Amino acid sequence: IIAPLVFSVLVVGIAKLGDFKSVGRIGGKALFYFVSASLVSLLLGLLLVNVFQPGHYLPLDNHQAANVPAMAFDGAEFVKHVIPSSIIKAMAENEILPIVVFSIFFGIAAASLKEKSKPVIDALESLSHIMFKVTGYVMAFAPLAVFGAVASVVAVKGPEVLKGYAYIMGAFYIGLLFFIFVVLFIVCSLCRIKYFKLLGHIKEPVLLAFSTTSSEAAMPKTFEALEKFGCPPKITGFILPLGYSFNLDGSMMYMTFAAISLAQAYGVDMSIADQLTMLLIFMLTSKGIAGVPRASLVVIASMLATYKIPEAGLGLIIGIDHFLDMGRSATNVVGNAVATAVVSKWEGELKEPGEPREHKAELDQV
């Protein structure tokens, strides 16, 4: 499911991004914020995984790691690899980088044709929804996979292995809490937004996302909470849905954290250049996965193949993925709420309880 999912999601996302830019000032500010927040969350995941080294706590046999060759970054070979000689060949072999490059060109071309390309974009959007549904069916078997993976590991390694899982979960949640209470707090402070008052308004959708592992399930409640906080409906209705495709902070942090953890577990030597390249690719391939439970695993699986990391390692992570997904879904909600509030503030349209709203649009007209 990797090739059709990545292709359809990227093309539709880029084509819609063309319309997104056309809305002017608000779209540009939102795009700037989304890219900045995505980069910070990915970098934080990268920092966490290098500081805590959680991969060394995954229960792998030594011989599993010994058979995996180390990666060496070669700029010339990298360029040759990412330009597909045949997109069909790249899809057949699940080569994510050539698919991404082709999808970018295809999406830009589709956006430039506007109405002429609409039937194709609509068809690809339907394809992306179908692939999301297929992913949902696959993940419906996740409880069996979790049972098999955890039971097998505990039976072979003993109950001591659970300490390793606890360590990995603890390291990841430290990162999530740091992002929520430090990074986003600083962002709101710089924009003069009362952050803890905002958290008080969105606590219900955050708890809903945490319990259901779906940030999209909390969207209606988030709409209501942001409007009560003072964000105008026209900005909330525009920014929040886009945020669920372009601003999944918790999910993106998890991608770098999980992928490099598996590289550590299998002894795959990834240089800083490799890690930063992976980060930039995740910036693209992470778009459009909202609303699909544990779809992050699909994106991570495609990246593992690119860097010659055994995909079997996902069987170990999936054992605790549900608990990690709870935290990252809640973080996604908080991140999108802050994004909406920040853009509203930049537009002079944020009216926090008890404060007058600056009607910037009317002032500009005057």
C-alpha positions as a Python dict, from the first residue, in 0.01 Angstrom:
ca = {
    (1, 'I'): (0, 0, 0),
    (2, 'I'): (300, 236, 28),
    (3, 'A'): (341, 345, -335),
    (4, 'P'): (-24, 433, -418),
    (5, 'L'): (-73, 594, -76),
    (6, 'V'): (232, 819, -98),
    (7, 'F'): (168, 911, -462),
    (8, 'S'): (-200, 1000, -421),
    (9, 'V'): (-155, 1189, -92),
    (10, 'L'): (141, 1396, -215),
    (11, 'V'): (-13, 1487, -551),
    (12, 'V'): (-345, 1590, -398),
    (13, 'G'): (-169, 1782, -121),
    (14, 'I'): (54, 1974, -362),
    (15, 'A'): (-233, 2044, -602),
    (16, 'K'): (-440, 2184, -317),
    (17, 'L'): (-139, 2378, -198),
    (18, 'G'): (-162, 2568, -524),
    (19, 'D'): (-514, 2680, -430),
    (20, 'F'): (-394, 2735, -75),
    (21, 'K'): (-136, 2991, -188),
    (22, 'S'): (-394, 3175, -395),
    (23, 'V'): (-584, 3281, -85),
    (24, 'G'): (-303, 3526, -22),
    (25, 'R'): (-188, 3663, 309),
    (26, 'I'): (-353, 3414, 547),
    (27, 'G'): (-242, 3115, 342),
    (28, 'G'): (118, 3237, 331),
    (29, 'K'): (130, 3291, 707),
    (30, 'A'): (-24, 2951, 775),
    (31, 'L'): (221, 2778, 541),
    (32, 'F'): (515, 2952, 709),
    (33, 'Y'): (395, 2839, 1051),
    (34, 'F'): (326, 2479, 940),
    (35, 'V'): (672, 2436, 786),
    (36, 'S'): (843, 2592, 1088),
    (37, 'A'): (652, 2381, 1342),
    (38, 'S'): (708, 2064, 1137),
    (39, 'L'): (1081, 2130, 1122),
    (40, 'V'): (1103, 2193, 1498),
    (41, 'S'): (908, 1877, 1586),
    (42, 'L'): (1118, 1661, 1351),
    (43, 'L'): (1441, 1809, 1488),
    (44, 'L'): (1322, 1748, 1843),
    (45, 'G'): (1254, 1382, 1758),
    (46, 'L'): (1604, 1362, 1609),
    (47, 'L'): (1758, 1514, 1922),
    (48, 'L'): (1563, 1282, 2152),
    (49, 'V'): (1665, 965, 1972),
    (50, 'N'): (2033, 1064, 1971),
    (51, 'V'): (2034, 1163, 2339),
    (52, 'F'): (1837, 870, 2483),
    (53, 'Q'): (1949, 604, 2229),
    (54, 'P'): (1620, 408, 2272),
    (55, 'G'): (1704, 165, 1992),
    (56, 'H'): (1956, -10, 2214),
    (57, 'Y'): (1670, -113, 2443),
    (58, 'L'): (1474, -292, 2169),
    (59, 'P'): (1502, -671, 2219),
    (60, 'L'): (1691, -784, 1910),
    (61, 'D'): (1929, -1077, 1879),
    (62, 'N'): (2290, -988, 1803),
    (63, 'H'): (2294, -1184, 1479),
    (64, 'Q'): (2003, -980, 1349),
    (65, 'A'): (2208, -663, 1374),
    (66, 'A'): (2529, -816, 1237),
    (67, 'N'): (2384, -891, 893),
    (68, 'V'): (2288, -531, 816),
    (69, 'P'): (2549, -326, 627),
    (70, 'A'): (2623, 27, 743),
    (71, 'M'): (2502, 317, 530),
    (72, 'A'): (2747, 570, 389),
    (73, 'F'): (2612, 894, 243),
    (74, 'D'): (2722, 960, -116),
    (75, 'G'): (2586, 1281, -266),
    (76, 'A'): (2624, 1175, -629),
    (77, 'E'): (2461, 836, -574),
    (78, 'F'): (2182, 1003, -377),
    (79, 'V'): (2098, 1234, -669),
    (80, 'K'): (2104, 942, -914),
    (81, 'H'): (1876, 744, -686),
    (82, 'V'): (1608, 1009, -636),
    (83, 'I'): (1555, 1078, -1009),
    (84, 'P'): (1342, 784, -1126),
    (85, 'S'): (1427, 619, -1456),
    (86, 'S'): (1078, 469, -1442),
    (87, 'I'): (805, 561, -1197),
    (88, 'I'): (646, 217, -1247),
    (89, 'K'): (975, 51, -1149),
    (90, 'A'): (1009, 280, -845),
    (91, 'M'): (654, 194, -732),
    (92, 'A'): (707, -178, -787),
    (93, 'E'): (1017, -169, -566),
    (94, 'N'): (864, 68, -305),
    (95, 'E'): (1142, 322, -358),
    (96, 'I'): (1000, 616, -167),
    (97, 'L'): (1241, 889, -283),
    (98, 'P'): (1181, 853, -659),
    (99, 'I'): (806, 836, -591),
    (100, 'V'): (825, 1160, -392),
    (101, 'V'): (1020, 1339, -670),
    (102, 'F'): (778, 1223, -940),
    (103, 'S'): (478, 1315, -722),
    (104, 'I'): (613, 1668, -667),
    (105, 'F'): (649, 1729, -1042),
    (106, 'F'): (311, 1571, -1111),
    (107, 'G'): (142, 1775, -837),
    (108, 'I'): (295, 2106, -951),
    (109, 'A'): (191, 2037, -1310),
    (110, 'A'): (-162, 1951, -1197),
    (111, 'A'): (-187, 2269, -989),
    (112, 'S'): (-73, 2483, -1283),
    (113, 'L'): (-350, 2344, -1506),
    (114, 'K'): (-620, 2434, -1250),
    (115, 'E'): (-965, 2329, -1378),
    (116, 'K'): (-828, 2105, -1653),
    (117, 'S'): (-662, 1879, -1397),
    (118, 'K'): (-958, 1873, -1155),
    (119, 'P'): (-1093, 1531, -1271),
    (120, 'V'): (-750, 1373, -1218),
    (121, 'I'): (-707, 1535, -876),
    (122, 'D'): (-1056, 1424, -773),
    (123, 'A'): (-974, 1070, -884),
    (124, 'L'): (-645, 1070, -693),
    (125, 'E'): (-819, 1210, -386),
    (126, 'S'): (-1063, 921, -405),
    (127, 'L'): (-767, 685, -442),
    (128, 'S'): (-605, 834, -130),
    (129, 'H'): (-927, 780, 67),
    (130, 'I'): (-941, 420, -57),
    (131, 'M'): (-580, 363, 47),
    (132, 'F'): (-655, 515, 388),
    (133, 'K'): (-943, 269, 417),
    (134, 'V'): (-716, -18, 319),
    (135, 'T'): (-469, 101, 583),
    (136, 'G'): (-755, 101, 833),
    (137, 'Y'): (-838, -260, 744),
    (138, 'V'): (-474, -358, 785),
    (139, 'M'): (-455, -184, 1122),
    (140, 'A'): (-772, -365, 1231),
    (141, 'F'): (-546, -668, 1265),
    (142, 'A'): (-303, -468, 1480),
    (143, 'P'): (-427, -623, 1809),
    (144, 'L'): (-327, -968, 1677),
    (145, 'A'): (11, -830, 1570),
    (146, 'V'): (60, -663, 1909),
    (147, 'F'): (-30, -986, 2091),
    (148, 'G'): (202, -1196, 1876),
    (149, 'A'): (493, -953, 1888),
    (150, 'V'): (481, -886, 2260),
    (151, 'A'): (404, -1245, 2363),
    (152, 'S'): (686, -1382, 2148),
    (153, 'V'): (942, -1131, 2272),
    (154, 'V'): (846, -1175, 2640),
    (155, 'A'): (848, -1556, 2605),
    (156, 'V'): (1195, -1558, 2449),
    (157, 'K'): (1359, -1268, 2634),
    (158, 'G'): (1172, -1283, 2963),
    (159, 'P'): (971, -1012, 3141),
    (160, 'E'): (1284, -797, 3175),
    (161, 'V'): (1226, -683, 2817),
    (162, 'L'): (929, -475, 2935),
    (163, 'K'): (1176, -242, 3105),
    (164, 'G'): (1313, -155, 2761),
    (165, 'Y'): (965, -71, 2633),
    (166, 'A'): (904, 147, 2938),
    (167, 'Y'): (1229, 333, 2870),
    (168, 'I'): (1133, 398, 2506),
    (169, 'M'): (787, 523, 2601),
    (170, 'G'): (932, 743, 2874),
    (171, 'A'): (1185, 901, 2636),
    (172, 'F'): (917, 976, 2375),
    (173, 'Y'): (672, 1125, 2624),
    (174, 'I'): (948, 1349, 2761),
    (175, 'G'): (982, 1486, 2408),
    (176, 'L'): (606, 1537, 2369),
    (177, 'L'): (577, 1717, 2703),
    (178, 'F'): (877, 1935, 2618),
    (179, 'F'): (717, 2030, 2286),
    (180, 'I'): (380, 2110, 2445),
    (181, 'F'): (495, 2295, 2756),
    (182, 'V'): (818, 2456, 2635),
    (183, 'V'): (822, 2496, 2255),
    (184, 'L'): (455, 2588, 2210),
    (185, 'F'): (462, 2800, 2526),
    (186, 'I'): (751, 3003, 2381),
    (187, 'V'): (566, 3042, 2049),
    (188, 'C'): (254, 3173, 2224),
    (189, 'S'): (458, 3401, 2452),
    (190, 'L'): (629, 3558, 2150),
    (191, 'C'): (288, 3615, 1992),
    (192, 'R'): (138, 3742, 2322),
    (193, 'I'): (-117, 3464, 2342),
    (194, 'K'): (-230, 3337, 2684),
    (195, 'Y'): (-114, 2980, 2635),
    (196, 'F'): (-246, 2817, 2950),
    (197, 'K'): (-585, 2978, 2898),
    (198, 'L'): (-584, 2824, 2549),
    (199, 'L'): (-495, 2483, 2697),
    (200, 'G'): (-787, 2520, 2936),
    (201, 'H'): (-1025, 2572, 2643),
    (202, 'I'): (-900, 2274, 2442),
    (203, 'K'): (-856, 2023, 2726),
    (204, 'E'): (-1168, 1828, 2621),
    (205, 'P'): (-1062, 1766, 2257),
    (206, 'V'): (-708, 1688, 2376),
    (207, 'L'): (-840, 1419, 2612),
    (208, 'L'): (-1065, 1287, 2335),
    (209, 'A'): (-769, 1255, 2096),
    (210, 'F'): (-561, 1091, 2370),
    (211, 'S'): (-826, 829, 2446),
    (212, 'T'): (-925, 753, 2084),
    (213, 'T'): (-573, 784, 1930),
    (214, 'S'): (-732, 998, 1657),
    (215, 'S'): (-669, 1372, 1644),
    (216, 'E'): (-933, 1405, 1372),
    (217, 'A'): (-1201, 1265, 1602),
    (218, 'A'): (-1143, 1571, 1820),
    (219, 'M'): (-1179, 1823, 1536),
    (220, 'P'): (-1543, 1930, 1599),
    (221, 'K'): (-1472, 1995, 1967),
    (222, 'T'): (-1154, 2180, 1875),
    (223, 'F'): (-1354, 2410, 1645),
    (224, 'E'): (-1589, 2498, 1930),
    (225, 'A'): (-1307, 2547, 2181),
    (226, 'L'): (-1108, 2779, 1953),
    (227, 'E'): (-1410, 2994, 1876),
    (228, 'K'): (-1480, 3028, 2248),
    (229, 'F'): (-1117, 3124, 2298),
    (230, 'G'): (-1159, 3406, 2046),
    (231, 'C'): (-1042, 3277, 1709),
    (232, 'P'): (-1276, 3401, 1431),
    (233, 'P'): (-1474, 3123, 1253),
    (234, 'K'): (-1341, 3222, 908),
    (235, 'I'): (-980, 3167, 1017),
    (236, 'T'): (-1056, 2860, 1230),
    (237, 'G'): (-1247, 2699, 943),
    (238, 'F'): (-956, 2763, 707),
    (239, 'I'): (-650, 2689, 922),
    (240, 'L'): (-765, 2393, 1134),
    (241, 'P'): (-852, 2150, 851),
    (242, 'L'): (-528, 2236, 670),
    (243, 'G'): (-339, 2182, 993),
    (244, 'Y'): (-460, 1823, 1004),
    (245, 'S'): (-272, 1759, 680),
    (246, 'F'): (27, 1989, 714),
    (247, 'N'): (87, 2032, 1088),
    (248, 'L'): (96, 1697, 1270),
    (249, 'D'): (365, 1782, 1524),
    (250, 'G'): (337, 1473, 1743),
    (251, 'S'): (328, 1232, 1448),
    (252, 'M'): (630, 1388, 1281),
    (253, 'M'): (834, 1379, 1600),
    (254, 'Y'): (749, 1009, 1625),
    (255, 'M'): (866, 936, 1271),
    (256, 'T'): (1227, 1042, 1325),
    (257, 'F'): (1223, 893, 1675),
    (258, 'A'): (1097, 551, 1561),
    (259, 'A'): (1295, 519, 1236),
    (260, 'I'): (1632, 604, 1392),
    (261, 'S'): (1553, 391, 1698),
    (262, 'L'): (1523, 90, 1465),
    (263, 'A'): (1847, 188, 1292),
    (264, 'Q'): (2016, 190, 1633),
    (265, 'A'): (1862, -145, 1722),
    (266, 'Y'): (1990, -314, 1405),
    (267, 'G'): (2330, -148, 1418),
    (268, 'V'): (2276, 57, 1100),
    (269, 'D'): (2524, 344, 1112),
    (270, 'M'): (2344, 662, 1007),
    (271, 'S'): (2549, 978, 972),
    (272, 'I'): (2413, 1322, 1056),
    (273, 'A'): (2371, 1382, 681),
    (274, 'D'): (2162, 1063, 652),
    (275, 'Q'): (1948, 1166, 948),
    (276, 'L'): (1888, 1518, 817),
    (277, 'T'): (1801, 1380, 473),
    (278, 'M'): (1552, 1144, 635),
    (279, 'L'): (1407, 1438, 827),
    (280, 'L'): (1348, 1640, 509),
    (281, 'I'): (1183, 1344, 336),
    (282, 'F'): (952, 1298, 635),
    (283, 'M'): (856, 1665, 593),
    (284, 'L'): (697, 1568, 261),
    (285, 'T'): (575, 1214, 319),
    (286, 'S'): (405, 1293, 650),
    (287, 'K'): (140, 1509, 484),
    (288, 'G'): (-214, 1376, 465),
    (289, 'I'): (-195, 1096, 723),
    (290, 'A'): (-440, 1250, 970),
    (291, 'G'): (-743, 1044, 1061),
    (292, 'V'): (-579, 712, 979),
    (293, 'P'): (-494, 524, 1299),
    (294, 'R'): (-120, 453, 1316),
    (295, 'A'): (-65, 556, 953),
    (296, 'S'): (272, 689, 1072),
    (297, 'L'): (388, 327, 1062),
    (298, 'V'): (322, 313, 687),
    (299, 'V'): (540, 618, 627),
    (300, 'I'): (811, 483, 859),
    (301, 'A'): (806, 146, 679),
    (302, 'S'): (873, 315, 346),
    (303, 'M'): (1168, 501, 496),
    (304, 'L'): (1315, 184, 647),
    (305, 'A'): (1333, 26, 301),
    (306, 'T'): (1515, 332, 166),
    (307, 'Y'): (1786, 313, 434),
    (308, 'K'): (1817, -68, 434),
    (309, 'I'): (1677, -101, 786),
    (310, 'P'): (1489, -434, 832),
    (311, 'E'): (1115, -368, 834),
    (312, 'A'): (1073, -660, 1076),
    (313, 'G'): (1165, -414, 1349),
    (314, 'L'): (820, -257, 1314),
    (315, 'G'): (684, -574, 1476),
    (316, 'L'): (856, -470, 1797),
    (317, 'I'): (747, -105, 1789),
    (318, 'I'): (386, -193, 1710),
    (319, 'G'): (367, -364, 2048),
    (320, 'I'): (371, -24, 2218),
    (321, 'D'): (260, 192, 1927),
    (322, 'H'): (-95, 231, 2059),
    (323, 'F'): (35, 394, 2376),
    (324, 'L'): (271, 618, 2180),
    (325, 'D'): (-13, 708, 1941),
    (326, 'M'): (-221, 838, 2232),
    (327, 'G'): (43, 1097, 2314),
    (328, 'R'): (117, 1205, 1960),
    (329, 'S'): (-254, 1240, 1873),
    (330, 'A'): (-306, 1470, 2171),
    (331, 'T'): (3, 1669, 2069),
    (332, 'N'): (-137, 1707, 1716),
    (333, 'V'): (-450, 1870, 1859),
    (334, 'V'): (-254, 2112, 2076),
    (335, 'G'): (-24, 2199, 1785),
    (336, 'N'): (-312, 2277, 1550),
    (337, 'A'): (-492, 2482, 1814),
    (338, 'V'): (-179, 2693, 1863),
    (339, 'A'): (-137, 2729, 1485),
    (340, 'T'): (-492, 2864, 1453),
    (341, 'A'): (-447, 3103, 1744),
    (342, 'V'): (-111, 3229, 1611),
    (343, 'V'): (-243, 3300, 1260),
    (344, 'S'): (-549, 3469, 1412),
    (345, 'K'): (-316, 3686, 1620),
    (346, 'W'): (-99, 3772, 1319),
    (347, 'E'): (-415, 3881, 1139),
    (348, 'G'): (-522, 4097, 1434),
    (349, 'E'): (-843, 3891, 1458),
    (350, 'L'): (-783, 3708, 1786),
    (351, 'K'): (-1022, 3819, 2058),
    (352, 'E'): (-926, 3642, 2376),
    (353, 'P'): (-1198, 3647, 2644),
    (354, 'G'): (-1225, 3999, 2782),
    (355, 'E'): (-1017, 4163, 2507),
    (356, 'P'): (-1134, 4372, 2207),
    (357, 'R'): (-1059, 4231, 1864),
    (358, 'E'): (-855, 4434, 1619),
    (359, 'H'): (-1037, 4434, 1289),
    (360, 'K'): (-721, 4440, 1079),
    (361, 'A'): (-898, 4371, 750),
    (362, 'E'): (-1127, 4672, 795),
    (363, 'L'): (-830, 4889, 899),
    (364, 'D'): (-638, 4785, 589),
    (365, 'Q'): (-932, 4884, 370),
    (366, 'V'): (-950, 5225, 539),
}
